[in-house]
Amino acid sequence: MTFNLKRTVLAGILFVSASLAACGGDDSSTPTGASSEEVSCSGGTVVDGRPIQIASTVAPITNIVANIAADTDAVIKGLVPEGTNSHTFEPPPSAAKTLEEADVVFINGLVLEEPTKDLALANLRDGSTICELGTEILPESEWIFDFSFPKEGGKPNPHLWTNPPMVKDYARIVADTLSARDPANADTYASNLEKFSAKVDELDVAVRAASETLDAASRKLVTYHDAYAYFAKEYDWTVVGAIQPSSFEEPTPKEIADLITQVKEEGVKAVFGSEVFPSPVLEQIGKEAGVSYIDVLRDDDLLGEPGDAEHTWMGLMRFNYVTMVEALGGDASALKALDVSDVSTDKANYPQ
């Protein structure tokens, strides 16, 4: 299995920045006085006689939760607006009310959303809990530290939701948590989990099929953001490097020339920018290295508008992986054939 996260010239110049914490939150830990019962995917007060109130953070997690809670009376409120840089997101004071009302707060964890977690802990009512999905499913021994998330910084790469098998684990934890807290709807949560898991399995098969249309030398990623480490490990891709355009100074002309040489020597066929965070440097590297520059990737901003069939975690993943595979010369037809809609067409309780 190829998984190259060495500190290359490209990584060394562009990855280490003063605002590296932008994707890992600040250095805050659980505030003094917070109990293990508050930060837990189990426990908490059972909800009876009213809809369960759910808060969540980034859009992919909110959509996963919404799929599991579909066709129930659960009320779901996403805290991070779409189109926002979720990695630097500071919740406004108005978020305190949402957190005060929540029975359970689903966050990614792995030190990604510390400001939101701190606000939640300061406002949780008795019997409410915070469920850290990533921290729950991934033992610390399997955390990935790399050029953007060095081990000495104590903040692992948090982007588990770009890896479909891990999202299947997220969904299982969500279903278990909601079933325990809202037993009146346990059968529906279990049914939705089965449907959603089947869709994730189909995506997993399609990603593997599409990846296999590329030889190993072609499955190399240079991206705008270090969001694909767990994906790469799972599907035998190589992460050559990532650029965070909002958090580094422009390299010198000599450094840019070295980067262009690096891309050529690595045999990188395309470099991937972001629709949300454009990078003139990355575009220049692609142009002068003679490789494609694709500037449409997004790691947590769903496609379209709420209610659209592709405004889903699956729609986002399919879009990204079709973009990657085709830009690198592969066949993404297996991915294009997927139904990426949610498990239910009833969006009455979906966050708007």
N, C-alpha and C positions, 0 to 999 in steps of 0.2 A: 504494500500500500504506500503510495507516494504522498508525502505530506511535508513540504519544504517550507519551513518558517524561519530559515536562517537570516541573519542580519546581513543583507546584501547591500551593495552600494546604494541602490534605490531606496531601500528601507532606511539605511543609516542617515541619509540626507533628509528624507521627508517625513519619517514616521515619528521621530522623537520631537515633541513640541512642548512649549510651556503650558499649553492648555490640553494636555493629554487627558486630563480628568473630564473633559467634555463628554466622553462616551462612558466613563465609568462612575460618574457622579463625583461628589467631593469625598473628603476623607472621613466623613461622619460615620460612626458606627451606631448600633442601637443605643438610644439615649439611656442614661442611667435611670434605673427604675422600671424599664420595660421588661416584661416577663416573657418566658418562653410560651406561655399560653396565648399571649397577644400575637406573637410571630409564629404562627403554626397553621398548617393546612388541616389539622384535626382539632377537635374540641370546639368550644364556643357554644353559645346558647342556641337551642333548637327553636326555629321560627314556626309559630303556629297561629293560624287564623288571619294571616296577612301575607302579602307578597314579600319574598325575601329581597332585600336591597343589596345590590352588588356594585362595587366600584372596581375599575381596572385602569391600567396605565396605557401603554402604547397600543395602537390600532390592531396589530396582529393578535395580541392577547385578548383585546376586547372582542374581536370577531370569533376567536376560538371559544370564549366563554359564551357568546351569544348563540353559537351553534349548539352547545351542550344545553343551554337553557331555553332553546326554541320550544314554542308551543306550551309554555308555562306562563304563570303570571309574574315571574321574576322581573324586577326592574334593574336595568344595567346602565351605568353611567361611566363613560370613558373620560379620563382626566386629562389626557394629552391630546390637544386638538390635532387633527390631521393637517399635514403641511407644516407642522412645527418641528424644529430640531429637537427631537425627543431626548437626545443625549445631553443637551444643555438645559432641559426644561426645568424651570422653577415654578411649582404650583402657585397660583395666585391665592390671596387670602380667601377668595370665594370658594376655593376647593375644600376648605375646612368644613363647610356645611355638608357637602357631599360625603365627606369622610365621617362626619359625625353620625350620618344617617345609615351608613353602610353596615350590614351584618358581616360581610366578608369583603376584603380588599385583595384582588389578585394582582400581583406584580411579578416582574420577571425575576428579580433578585440578582445574585452574583454582583452586588454592589453597583447596579445600574441606576436605580431610582432613589438614591438616598434622601434627597430633599423631600420627595413625595412620601417616602416611608417615615421620615421624621415627623412630617405634618400629620400623617395618619396616626402615629403612635401618640401624638399630643392631643388627638381629638377622638380617638376610638371610644365608643360607649362600652359599658360593661357587657361582656359576653361576645363582643365582636373580635375578629381576628384578621391578621394579614397573612396571606398564603403566598410564599415566594416560590413560584413554580420551578424556575431553573435551579435554585438552590435545593429544592426538594428532590428533583429527579437525578441530579448529577453529583456524585460524590466528589469531594475536594480533590481526590487523587486523579480525577479525570478532567479537571479544569484545564483549559488551554491558556497558557501565557505565551506571548509572542512579542514581536517588535513594537506593536502598538500597546500591548498590555504586559509589560515586563513583570516577572515574578516579584522582583524587589519592590514593586509598587503595590503589591497585594491585591490588585484588581484583575480578575481573569477576564478574558474575552467573554462578553455576556450574550452573544448573538445566537442562542440556541434555536430560535424560531425559524432560522433559515435552513434548518436540518429537519426534514419531514419526520423521521422516526422519533426525534425528540419531541416534536409537536404532538405526536400520538401519545406520548407519556404525559405531556401537559394536559391534554384532553382528559386522560384517565384521572389525573389528580383533581381537575376541576369537577368532573362527574362525582367522584368519591366525596369531595368536600361538600358539594351542593346537596347530594343525597343525604348526608349525615345531618346537615343543618336544616334541610327542607324536606323531610321524609315523605310528605304528602305528594311530592312530585318525583320521587325516586325512580319510579318506573319510566317516566318520560326522560329523565336524565340518562338512564341506562340505555334506553332505545336510541336517543340522540348520539350517545357515545358510540354505539355500534355502527350507526350510519356514518358518522364523521370519521371514525377509524377506517372504515372501508374506503372512503374517499382519499384519506391520507395514504393508505396502502397503494391505491391506484396511482397517486402522484409519485410515490417512491419507485414503483415499477417503471413508470414513464421516465423519471429522471435517470434511472440506471440504463434504460434502453437508449435514451438520447446521448448519454455520456459515452456509451460504447461505440457510437458512430464517430467519435474522435479518438485518435491515438493518444497515448499518454503524453507525448511531446506537445500536443495541442491543448491539453487541458491545463492551461496555465493562466492564472488570474492576476492582473494588475488592476486594482479598483480604486474608487474614490474613498472608500471607507473599509475598515477591516471587519467586515460583517459576515464573512463566509468561511471562517476557520473550521467550524464543526461540519458544515456542508462538505468542505474539501476532504476532511478526514474520512467521512462516511462514503463518499463517492469517488475517491481516488483522483482528486484534482490536486494541483499544486498552487498554493498561494505564494506568488513571487513578491508581492508587495501591495500596499494600500496608501492612499494619499488622503489626508484630511485638510481640504483647502481652506477651511476657516481657522486653522490653528498652526500655521507655519509661515515663516518668512520666505519670500521668493528666493530660489537658489540662484547662484551666480551663473553667468554664461558658461563657465567651465563646468560647473556642476551639472547644468542641463545637458551639455555635450556628453558628460560621463553617463548620465541617465539614459540618453539615447543609445549609447554604446551598450549599456546594460540590457536594455530591452531587446536589442538585436542579438546579443550573445545568448540570452535566455531563450531565444526563439519565440518570444511572445508575439501572437498574431493580432491581438487587439487589446486596447486599453479601455477601461470602462469608467465613464464619469457618471455623475448624478444629475437628474433633472432638478433636484432641490439644491444641490451644492455644486454649481459649475466650477471647473478648474481650468483656467487658461494654461497653466503649466502642463497639466496632463494632456490637454489638447495639443500643445506645442510638441510635447514628447512624441505623441502618436504621429503627428504630421511629419516630423523630421526623421523619425525612425522608419517611416514608410509603412505604418500599420494603421488599422482602422481605429478611430476614436468614437466610441459609442457613449452618448451622454444621457441615457434615459433610465439607468438603474435606480432603484429605490429599495431601502431595506425595511421601512416600516410605514410607508405612506401608501394606503390602498388605492387601487385604480378607480377612476370614475367617482360617482357620487353614491351616498347611501341609498340602497334600494336597487342599484345596478347589479346585474348578475355577476360581474367580475369584481365587485367591491367586496372582496373576501380575502382572507389569508391565502387561500389556494389560488385565487386569481393573481395575487401579487407574486407568489412563488412561480407560477407558470410563466408570467410575463418576464421575470428576471432570468429564468433558466432557458426559455426560448431565445431571449436576447443573447445570452452568453453562448449557447451552443451554435446558433446560426452565425454569429459574428466570428466564431473560431473555425467555421467551415463544416459543422456537423449537421445532422438531420434531426430536427425537433418535432417531427410529425407525431411521435408518440405523446409528446406533451400537448400539442395543439388539439389532439383528439379528446382531451379530458373535459368533463363537466366540472367547472370550478365554482358552481353556485353553492349557496348554503344548503344545509340539510332540510330546511323548511322555507316555504315561500311566505309564511306568515311572519311579518316583521313588526308585529305590534309591540313587542318588548325590546326590540333592537335599539341600541343607542343611536340617536340621530345627530 
